[in-house]
Amino acid sequence: MQNLPDYATIYIPDESTEIRGTVQIIHGMAEHQRRYKDFSEFLKSSGYVVATSDLRGHGDHVSINEELGYFGENGVSGMLGDIHEITFYIKERYRDLPYFILGHDMGALIAAVYLKKYDSFLNGLFLS
């Protein structure tokens, strides 16, 4: 089984809560995954497994200020690979549950590109 990447966090409902589905959140420009902690906790309490992560050039992906906003040499392809790695992690563990992605701001653009390439993995997509 694949491990969750270091730059990602997973929120799992407690054992007494029926799990209804899974949601992966893709944050916007100049944001980071911690901005979505309260919302992730709300979804978790409502029965959803939630995965958040920092996009390249954001949050825990950055070790020095000069890296802020830099997507790396592979740019969007690298980010799509990072997102898909988390998708695999979730799908391996919760294969029978609906899988949704929520993308906000720049994350909505990335999620739309992800949909175009990996639509068979998704049950739904929310763009804001």
Disulfide bonds with the S-S distance in Angstrom:
none
